[in-house]
Amino acid sequence: MPDATSNSAPAPKPRRSTIFAAGFLLLALALVVIYTSPNAFLSPLALVVVAAIGLAALLLQLRLRKDIGAPVRAPLGLNVLGLIFAVAAIFADVLRLSAGLLQVAALGAVVCFAISGIVVLHALRKPRQ
């Protein structure tokens, strides 16, 4: 009868870089929340910042994970479009352009970041063959 301990999976190695990266992203999100007034969260720019931090967290996790079988790539064109929308939203806010332009640009950035995140998560959850 084989020894039961020989069939068990090896203990997972601690992933310090992943934990540190997650900690820094949580710190960034905490700083945004702590040093922002409650009224500022009604701004579309706050949504863009939180969506960008979320996408950065996902892309950083993608970069740091070593157990991914096939390479997973984020859609570059969609991320660039999201950045363009985010910059347009910032300029619309700083230059006091129309509120409609600000909201459309912020919504475009959040939608681009969300779709990019969905594509990456779908690729990560795809069963390996």
N, C-alpha and C positions, 0 to 999 in steps of 0.2 A: 504494500500500500504506500503510495507516494506521500511525501511529507506535505501537509497543507500549506505550510509557509512558503514552499518553493513555487507554488502556483499563484500566489498573490501578486498583484501588480506592484511594481516598485513605487516607493513613496514619491509623490510629486515634489519637484525641486521648487524652493521658494523663488518667486519672480520679483526680485527687488525693484527692477526698473519699472515694471508695470505698476507696482504699488506706489512708487514715488511719483510716476506720471499721473496716476489717478488722484493722488493727494494734491499735486499742484493744480490740477484742473478743478478739483473741489475747492481749493483755496481761491482760485480765480473766480469761480461762481459765488463763493461766499463773500468775497470783496465787492462784487457787483451788487449783491443783495444788501450787504451791510451799509455800504456808503451811498446808496441810492434812496432818495426819498420815496415814500409810498406813491405819491402822485406821478413819479417818473415811470412807474411800471404801467401806466396807462398809455405811455408813448409807444408807437410802433417801433422805435429804435431799440427799446429794451427787448422787445421780442427778437429783433435781428441779432442783438448781442448774445442772448441766451441760446438762440438757434446756432449761431456760429461756435459758441463754446461747446455745445453738444456735438456738433459735427467734428470739431477738433478732437474731442475726446474719442469719438468713434475712429477717426483716422489714426490717432495715436495708438489706440489699442490694436488696430490693424497692423501698424508698423512694428509694434513690440511683441506681438504674439508669435511664438516660434512653432506652435503646433498646427498651423494652418497647412493643409495639404497642397492644394492648387493655389497659385497666386491670385489674390483678389485685388482688383483695381477699382478705385472710386472713379466715377465718370468725370473726367477732367473738364469737359465742356460745360457740364452742368454746374460744377463748382465755380468755374470762372464766371459764368452767367450770374450765379448767386452773389459773387463778390462785386460784380458790376452793379447789380441791383442794390446791394448793401451800401456801396459808395454813393450811388445816386440818392439813396434815402438820407444818408448823412449830409450830402450837399443840399438836398431839399430842405432839411431841417436847419442847417447853419445859415443858408441864404434866405430863409423864410419864404420859400416858394410855396405854391399851393398845397393845402393839406391833402388834397386828392393825390397829387404826385408823390408825396411822402408815403401815404398809405399804400399806394400801388407798388412803389419801389420796395417798401418793407415787406409787403406780402409776397412779392416776387422772390426776394431773397430767402424768406422763410420756406417758401414752397420748393425752391431749388435745393436748399440744404436738406429739407425733409426727404425729397425724392432721392437725393444722393445717398442719404443715410439708409433709406429703405433698400436701395439697390445693393449696398454693401452688406447690410444685415442678411438679405436674402442669399447672397453669395456665401456668406459665412455659415448659414444654416443648411446649405445644400449638402445632402449626404455625400460623403467621400466614397469613391469607388476604386 
